Amino acid sequence: MAITIKRSIPAALMAAVLFSGCASSVTMPQSQAEFQLFVDVTPKEAVIIVDDEVVGNGQHTADVPLRLTAGTRRVAIVCDGYHTFKTTLEYIQPGETYTLKTRLIASEF
């Protein structure tokens, strides 16, 4: 099973942290307290679950990101006839962008 996770930190957030001295002292509107998660999964009909809530499927999430609240997030990808993929994204900062790419393994049961 191939798994690729890419992470990028926007320059504006990095500047805010550097000038404030501490990320926790930066106040952000809710939209800026989010991060983006692109999910590129095969098969495309797989369902994406974040923190026990269905948030989409693999049809469009490779092109249009999920916008999730920053922090630690549990991600599961499920599809009938395939083994479930699970991972935890830890210490996600606001404004970051992640790409999760995986291919589910067919189940024999």
GIJOZI-V818669 format. One record per residue. N is the residue number from 1. RES is the residue in one letter. SS is DSSP state (H for helix, E for strand, L for the rest). Layout:
# GIJOZI-V818669
[[N/RES/SS] [N/RES/SS]]
This chain:
# GIJOZI-V818669
[[1/M/L] [2/A/L] [3/I/E] [4/T/E] [5/I/E] [6/K/E] [7/R/E] [8/S/E] [9/I/L] [10/P/L] [11/A/H] [12/A/H] [13/L/H] [14/M/H] [15/A/H] [16/A/H] [17/V/H] [18/L/H] [19/F/H] [20/S/H] [21/G/L] [22/C/L] [23/A/H] [24/S/H] [25/S/H] [26/V/L] [27/T/L] [28/M/L] [29/P/L] [30/Q/H] [31/S/H] [32/Q/H] [33/A/H] [34/E/E] [35/F/E] [36/Q/E] [37/L/E] [38/F/E] [39/V/E] [40/D/E] [41/V/E] [42/T/E] [43/P/L] [44/K/L] [45/E/L] [46/A/L] [47/V/E] [48/I/E] [49/I/E] [50/V/E] [51/D/L] [52/D/L] [53/E/E] [54/V/E] [55/V/E] [56/G/E] [57/N/E] [58/G/L] [59/Q/L] [60/H/L] [61/T/L] [62/A/L] [63/D/L] [64/V/L] [65/P/L] [66/L/E] [67/R/E] [68/L/E] [69/T/E] [70/A/L] [71/G/E] [72/T/E] [73/R/E] [74/R/E] [75/V/E] [76/A/E] [77/I/E] [78/V/E] [79/C/L] [80/D/L] [81/G/L] [82/Y/E] [83/H/L] [84/T/L] [85/F/E] [86/K/E] [87/T/E] [88/T/E] [89/L/E] [90/E/E] [91/Y/E] [92/I/E] [93/Q/L] [94/P/L] [95/G/L] [96/E/L] [97/T/E] [98/Y/E] [99/T/E] [100/L/E] [101/K/E] [102/T/E] [103/R/E] [104/L/L] [105/I/L] [106/A/E] [107/S/L] [108/E/L] [109/F/L]]
